[in-house]
Amino acid sequence: MTSITSVELSYLVFRYLQESGFTHAAFTLGYEAGINKCTIDGNLIPPGALITFVQKGLQYLEMEANSSNNDVEMDEDFSFLQPLDIITKDVNQLRQMIKEKRKNIQKDRDKDKDKDKEVDWEHEEEHGRVREKERHEREKEREKEREKAESNKEREKQPEELVGRDMVMDQEDKDAVKHEENGTSVVGPEPMDVATLSTLASQEACEIPSSDVTILEGHTSEVCACAWNPTGSLLASGSGDSTARIWTITDGLCKSGAENSPLNVLVLKHVKGRTNEKSKDVTTLDWNGEGTLLATGSYDGQARIWTTNGELRTTLSKHKGPIFSLKWNKKGDYLLTGSCDKTAIVWDVKAEEWKQQFEFHTGPTLDVDWRNNVSFATSSTDHMIYVCKIGEIRPIKTFAGHQGEVNCVKWDPTGSLLASCSDDITAKIWCMKQDKYVHDLREHSKEIYAIRWSPTGPGTNNPNQQLILASASFDSTVRLWDVELGKLLYSLNGHRDPVYSVAFSPNGEYLASGSLDKSMHIWSLKEGKIVKTYTGNGGIFEVCWNKEGDKIAACFANNTLCVLDFRM
């Protein structure tokens, strides 16, 4: 009987965690199990391999139980199947392999034609039973789907009642909020549920036409990070194929594949020779404020700095584990990295060396964010948040309160409020003046993966608009929060699977959200509804707007990026 090795099993579990969105768990397993050292070629393993493997194991146990007793040893039959056969071949192919094996053994053991016929008949009967069982299972699945469709129809009737409700606060509501700000206790508006588009026709009306979509192909593994250059028409992407790429996006070229010529893309290789080495995954990237340098963080623990021409300028090596997050400070003289090795490091870019390593966390550092040019926040799987400052050997502030891994930390535009989100299903807002959180935001029903501040309010280009916090969750919703009151403004309920990324438009009027359901929605914050939507061919890991606010990039699990023209 063929057995699967512990290395093979670890790799399948690693891939399953990655594909299911358990990014941190995948990184930790990969790091501890030494996945980067295993010889398995990831390109040969199809998506969903672990689930397929388990399902097929169950199917073949069923086949074993249903097969007629004969003098052929089942162990002999099943030893003919290798683990890779079970993963890569379908049921019929595997049945045929077993059937042929049995036939050969029978021929060797017994030349009697009658017995051969009898065995063949038994095989046919067995296959008939298996086919009947499969048909019965399919019928049950269809019945479940029909029931689901019926309940969805009932649900779809409800949003029509919401259509008459204005999604924007009326003047009375606005006055109520103003009174509360002035110290008068007046009840403000209730938060609104923004429902999914209720009919197919309205969804099609919002669908971004293919003429406004540019598909960028070239990566050979999932694209997990993307970022627009803050000053030019360059888009950077990072992938599991051990490369980052810099794409030149010019106006007027919005046809599928139109920008794939070598002139329009630079490939930044993180490994010489063969790609798709898991140890070289590009996990995170960030442009400096001037748009002259791109920093990338990799699974190999190294940060690299590249020019806009694709030239590798600096390799920064000190971390002992994968880099999960990396940010330039506003001035551009320091680069900050957070790693699975539980530390954060500030690098002096000009000197090309590390300036200070911060070793406060007891678990992997998941996110980092600058408060100003010399101080920053870090978050970790250890549930803690630390605010650190260059030159200080202890944290200048410690925020404790989360009960799960803290996935993301973000300072507001003025650096006075810090938002955090966690696997404990909460988001929290903190300020430097107090140890306990200012607001505890508890409306989500599953882990919160990402948070973003709107580019509005004091210290922004839109000072007269309200400051808003957006949170994206595995419960398939995006929620918008009034950060002064700590109240829910909107619940945006358009996705069917976990939402991995949200991004505000530069003018603060729109929000883009990307989900594992393969769709990106663009929401109007004034109207509280979807105004544009696009569906690709893979789960979406990140969405981002260009500086003009007329293009949105999204990176997909099917190895592509899409650039969408946005016009209202």
Secondary structure, DSSP 8 states (H G I E B T S, - for coil): -----HHHHHHHHHHHHHHTT-HHHHHHHHHHHTGGG----GGGS-TTHHHHHHHHHHHHHHHHHHS---SS-HHHHHHT--HHHHHHS-HHHHHHHHHHHHHHHHHHH---HHHHHHHHHHHHHHHHHHHHHHHHHHHHHHHHHHHHHHHHHHHHHHHHHHHTS-SS--HHHHHHHHHHHTT--------EEE---SSHHHHHHHB--GGGEEEE---SS-EEEEEE-SSSSEEEEEETTSEEEEEE--TT--STTTT-SGGGEEEEESSSS----GGG-EEEEEE-TTSSEEEEEETTSEEEEEETTS-EEEEEE--SS-EEEEEE-SSSSEEEEEETTS-EEEEETTTTEEEEEE---SS-EEEEEESSSSEEEEEETTS-EEEEETT-SS-SEEE---SS-EEEEEE-TTSSEEEEEETTS-EEEEETT-SS-SEEE---SS-EEEEEE-S-STTSS-TTS--EEEEEETTS-EEEEETTTTEEEEEE---SS-EEEEEE-TTSSEEEEEETTSEEEEEETTTTEEEEEEE-SS-EEEEEE-TTSSEEEEEETTS-EEEEE---
